Amino acid sequence: MPIRPRLLPAAPTAGNQPPVIGYHSVFVQTGTFVTTGTDYANALDGLTYDGWLTTATGAVMTFTGSRSHDCDYFGVAGHNLHQHGGTISLEYYNGAAWVELAACAPGTSSPFMQLFTKVTSNQYRVTVACTSAATIGVVMAGRRLTMPHGNYVGFGPFPLQQVTKLYTAQAQRGQILGRSTIRSGYSGTFDIDFLDPQWMRDTFQAFITHARDAGWFLLWNPARHPNEAAYCMTTGDVDVQNSRTRYMAARIPFEARV
């Protein structure tokens, strides 16, 4: 019987770009901070109910690590910058000067994640400029995790998959008295197959460990939808299974702020 060649996953196309996860952050590594504004640490704990409060014109957070760290993404969530004419930027010190890596003037309160070419430094700086005091709930910057290939089919884009709670008040005879709609973000699963077992052990395992306790950013299709980022928390264990000969699959249940 002739041996049939094994089919490999198709190479990513323009509509099927590898998703990117941002979970490592230089700002939680060993080092020192010099900051302005109030309670900068609130932006580093991964929670969105409180935040780093700027002054009326902005704030600066400068991190100096005990060693150098790689960085190729910048993520911000739980902010109200758009209500205060705010811009936020990330810079690194290259040994001679501060160099901008990413900058954003958000038009909404949605999370954003920006990608750039990897740099290595022990000093990073976040700068906020605004017309009145703003609050930033989550700030992360560090090494991104790029999945080996995309998962275009079967994934619901964040803006189109909102979770809402609907309440309709009715009289005893069924007359409609009122209607309340409460938006509560996004809930779903992130599934991806055809994963190399060694890559899972060498690279993906660190994310599994992180996701048990802390939040992470997901940019599901960076090339075609760079503005559709979410800040996520897992709602259960990341499920990893052998899916077929020489491959594994991962299923990540999560809730997201979008």
Buried (B, 14 or more C-beta within 10 A) or exposed (E): EEEEEEEEEEEBEEEBBBBBBBBBBBBBBEBEEEBBBBEBEBBBBBBBEBBBBBBEEBBBBBBBBEEEBEBBBBBBBBBBBBBBEBBBBBBBBEEEEBEEBBEBEBEEBBBBBBBBEEBEBBBBBBBBBBEEBBBBBBBBBBBBBBBBBBBBEEBEBBEEBEBEEEEEEEEEEEEEEEEEEEEEBBBBBBBBBBBBEEEBEEBBEEBBEBBEEBBBBBBBBBBEBBEBBBBBBBEEEBEBEEBEEEBBBBBBBBBBBB
